[in-house]
Amino acid sequence: MNDPTTIRRLYGRRQGHALRAGQAALVEELLPRVSVPTDGALTAARLFGDDRPMQVEIGFGAGEHLAGQAAAAPGTGFIGCEPFLNGVVGALGHIRDGMLENVRLHMGDALEVIERLPDASLERVYLLHPDPWPKARHAKRRMMNHGPLDLIARKLKPGAEFRLGTDDPTYCRWSMMVMDQRRDFTWLADGPQDFLTRPADWPETRYERKARRKGHEVWYFRYRRD
């Protein structure tokens, strides 16, 4: 079955509500300074000026989690990928307000960036509340497919961590099925509380709060790259 590594197409609107003047200024002035280069290899030295640990968030929403992780680990370089302009604007606001020098953004397909990173260069990859594509015929669009996971596995260091968060039961079951078929990741859970309770170093997002207000359960998956 095809998956996002071969489809290479982003679905949905790239922009929602019109930008206010201050938001437009962020896009014009700050985004060029923190954007991932459009071509070439993406080493830590090129992105951040030195050889440092790196982490990637795939689809960072409004950027709360990305900014929280970056603020907590200023010596680590964070790469956030998000195809939607309004989400990028949210992350830019966090970067400005937190004076975060260790964040780089890509407005587009995360896989295009991950491919250009050195193998075994990442300490952590985050995929938080991805679009569930709940219909069976849309399963090929899900990021949780073996093609993307093969790429992520190649870029993670041995012992590094892949984190998945979702409040969608279909996506939860699908992800558990896919990950159970793999032999290059170990699920870091000894009991239900390990995936039903948000870890202390996992900043909450507005999407997660919204899900809980709707009465949804939220699942937190942590996998170690073997």
Stockholm file with secondary structure:
# STOCKHOLM 1.0

chainA/1-226         MNDPTTIRRLYGRRQGHALRAGQAALVEELLPRVSVPTDGALTAARLFGDDRPMQVEIGFGAGEHLAGQAAAAPGTGFIGCEPFLNGVVGALGHIRDGMLENVRLHMGDALEVIERLPDASLERVYLLHPDPWPKARHAKRRMMNHGPLDLIARKLKPGAEFRLGTDDPTYCRWSMMVMDQRRDFTWLADGPQDFLTRPADWPETRYERKARRKGHEVWYFRYRRD
#=GR chainA/1-226 SS CCCHHHHCCCCSCSCCSCCCHHHHHHHHHTHHHHBCCSSSCCCHHHHHSSCCCEEEEESCTTSHHHHHHHHHCTTSEEEEECSCHHHHHHHHHHHHHHTCSSEEEESSCHHHHHTTSCTTCEEEEEEESCCCCCSGGGGGGCSCSHHHHHHHHHHEEEEEEEEEEECCHHHHHHHHHHHHTCSSEEECCSSTHHHHSCCTTSCCCHHHHHHHHTTCCCEEEEEEEC
#=GC SS_cons         CCCHHHHCCCCSCSCCSCCCHHHHHHHHHTHHHHBCCSSSCCCHHHHHSSCCCEEEEESCTTSHHHHHHHHHCTTSEEEEECSCHHHHHHHHHHHHHHTCSSEEEESSCHHHHHTTSCTTCEEEEEEESCCCCCSGGGGGGCSCSHHHHHHHHHHEEEEEEEEEEECCHHHHHHHHHHHHTCSSEEECCSSTHHHHSCCTTSCCCHHHHHHHHTTCCCEEEEEEEC
//
